[in-house]
Amino acid sequence: MSQLIAAAIGAGGALSGVVVAGFFTLAQARRSSTDRELDRLEHRRSVSQQARREVYSQMVSMLRRASAAHETIWRSNPAALRRQSDDAFSQARTLEDEFEHAANFVMLAGPPDLGEHADEIYHHFVDLTRIAEDIVKEHPDSTHALFDLATRQQENSNMIFIESRIKFIGRAREVLGDHEEIPGPGQSV
């Protein structure tokens, strides 16, 4: 009988050892699963941030190109612009298409407020190009720069465009969670 009790105690101990080991194995498996899931989520977030950084960089590059085109037009005079056979305006219209695509990518990358802001900047650029074309039509032979011929309202449109560009870059930095310069395409991150 004592052997039977000893065997029962031994079997119970072995069984409880298996149960305890199973609980520890299960707990470890859960921790490993949770760690893998966190790693996957962190990787996804990192890839998403990098994709956003690329989209925002392309938009910033577009803003620089649009600003340069804008300056070229507005620092010129109607007579010179007409002699160029509207080349400056043709380039601006081409940029409008590229600008619209860049703004659309920002809308897709999000967040929504930044996408709406990119679209707003695009429309400011389009408006400024149309305003410049109107000034050339009104003063076709003038040798004064368009900036000098602009009305107060037209000058305000220019300031809104400049302020919108600055605001976009600041908000993009906030979304990315850093305050480093957003590199342009071809620049390292």
C-alpha positions in Angstrom: 0.0 0.0 0.0 2.8 2.4 0.8 4.2 1.7 -2.7 0.8 2.5 -4.2 0.7 5.8 -2.3 4.3 6.6 -3.3 3.4 5.8 -6.9 0.3 8.0 -6.7 2.3 10.9 -5.2 5.0 10.5 -7.9 2.3 10.4 -10.6 0.6 13.5 -9.1 3.9 15.3 -8.9 4.8 14.5 -12.5 1.3 15.5 -13.6 1.4 18.8 -11.7 4.9 19.4 -13.1 3.6 18.9 -16.6 0.6 21.3 -15.9 2.9 24.0 -14.4 5.4 23.6 -17.4 2.4 23.9 -19.8 1.3 27.1 -18.1 4.8 28.6 -18.4 5.0 27.5 -22.0 1.6 28.9 -22.8 2.5 32.2 -21.1 5.8 32.4 -23.0 4.0 31.6 -26.3 1.6 34.5 -25.6 4.4 36.9 -24.8 6.2 35.9 -28.0 3.0 36.3 -30.0 2.4 39.7 -28.5 6.0 40.7 -29.2 5.8 39.6 -32.8 2.5 41.5 -33.2 4.1 44.6 -31.7 7.1 44.2 -34.1 4.7 43.9 -37.1 2.8 47.0 -36.0 6.0 49.0 -35.5 7.3 47.9 -38.9 4.0 48.9 -40.5 4.1 52.3 -38.7 7.7 52.8 -39.9 6.9 51.9 -43.5 3.8 54.2 -43.3 5.9 57.1 -41.9 8.5 56.6 -44.6 5.8 56.6 -47.3 4.4 59.8 -45.9 7.8 61.3 -45.7 8.3 60.6 -49.5 4.9 62.0 -50.4 5.5 65.1 -48.3 9.0 65.5 -49.8 7.6 65.4 -53.3 5.0 68.0 -52.3 7.7 70.3 -50.8 9.8 69.8 -54.0 6.7 70.8 -56.0 6.2 73.8 -53.8 9.7 75.0 -54.5 9.3 74.5 -58.3 5.9 76.3 -58.2 7.4 79.2 -56.2 10.2 79.5 -58.7 7.8 79.6 -61.6 5.6 82.0 -59.7 8.5 84.3 -59.1 9.6 84.2 -62.8 6.2 85.3 -63.9 5.5 87.9 -61.3 9.0 89.5 -61.6 8.6 89.8 -65.4 6.7 92.5 -67.2 3.7 92.0 -69.6 5.7 93.1 -72.6 8.5 90.5 -71.9 6.0 87.8 -71.1 4.2 88.4 -74.4 7.5 88.2 -76.3 8.2 84.8 -74.8 5.0 83.5 -76.5 3.5 82.5 -73.2 6.3 80.1 -72.4 6.2 81.1 -68.7 2.5 80.5 -68.6 2.8 77.2 -70.4 5.3 76.0 -67.9 3.1 77.2 -65.1 0.2 75.2 -66.5 2.3 72.1 -66.8 3.3 72.6 -63.2 -0.3 73.0 -62.2 -0.9 69.4 -63.4 2.1 68.1 -61.5 1.1 70.1 -58.5 -2.4 68.7 -58.5 -1.0 65.1 -58.6 1.3 65.9 -55.7 -1.6 67.4 -53.7 -3.7 64.3 -54.4 -0.9 62.1 -53.1 -0.8 64.1 -49.9 -4.6 63.7 -49.6 -4.2 59.9 -49.9 -1.3 59.8 -47.4 -3.2 61.9 -44.9 -4.1 63.1 -42.4 -7.2 64.7 -44.0 -6.4 68.3 -42.8 -3.0 68.2 -44.4 -4.5 66.8 -47.7 -7.0 69.6 -47.7 -4.3 72.1 -47.0 -2.2 70.8 -50.0 -5.3 71.1 -52.2 -5.8 74.7 -51.0 -2.2 75.6 -51.8 -2.6 74.1 -55.3 -5.7 76.3 -55.9 -3.8 79.4 -54.6 -1.1 78.7 -57.2 -3.7 78.2 -60.0 -5.4 81.5 -58.9 -2.0 83.4 -59.0 -1.3 82.2 -62.5 -4.7 83.3 -63.7 -4.3 86.7 -61.9 -0.9 87.1 -63.7 -2.5 86.3 -67.1 -5.3 88.9 -66.4 -2.7 91.6 -65.5 -0.8 90.9 -68.8 -4.1 91.2 -70.7 -4.9 94.5 -68.9 -1.4 96.0 -69.4 0.0 94.2 -72.5 2.8 96.7 -73.3 3.8 97.6 -69.8 7.5 97.3 -68.8 6.7 97.3 -65.1 6.9 94.0 -63.2 3.6 92.3 -62.5 4.2 92.7 -58.8 4.2 96.5 -59.4 1.0 96.3 -61.5 -0.8 94.1 -59.0 -3.7 95.5 -56.9 -3.8 95.2 -53.1 -6.1 92.1 -53.4 -3.7 90.5 -55.9 -0.8 91.2 -53.5 -2.8 89.6 -50.7 -3.2 86.5 -52.8 0.5 86.3 -53.2 1.0 86.5 -49.4 -1.6 83.8 -48.8 0.3 81.5 -51.2 3.5 82.1 -49.3 1.9 81.7 -45.9 0.2 78.5 -47.0 3.5 77.0 -48.2 5.1 77.7 -44.8 2.1 76.3 -42.9 2.1 73.1 -45.0 5.8 72.4 -44.2 5.2 73.0 -40.5 2.2 70.8 -40.4 3.9 68.0 -42.3 6.8 68.1 -39.8 4.2 67.8 -37.0 2.6 64.8 -38.7 5.9 63.1 -39.1 6.7 63.7 -35.5 10.0 65.4 -36.1 11.4 68.8 -36.7 14.1 67.8 -39.2 14.0 69.3 -42.7 11.9 67.3 -45.0 14.3 66.3 -47.8 13.4 66.7 -51.4 13.4 63.8 -53.8 16.9 62.4 -54.4 18.1 63.6 -51.0 18.8 61.2 -48.2 16.5 61.0 -45.2 
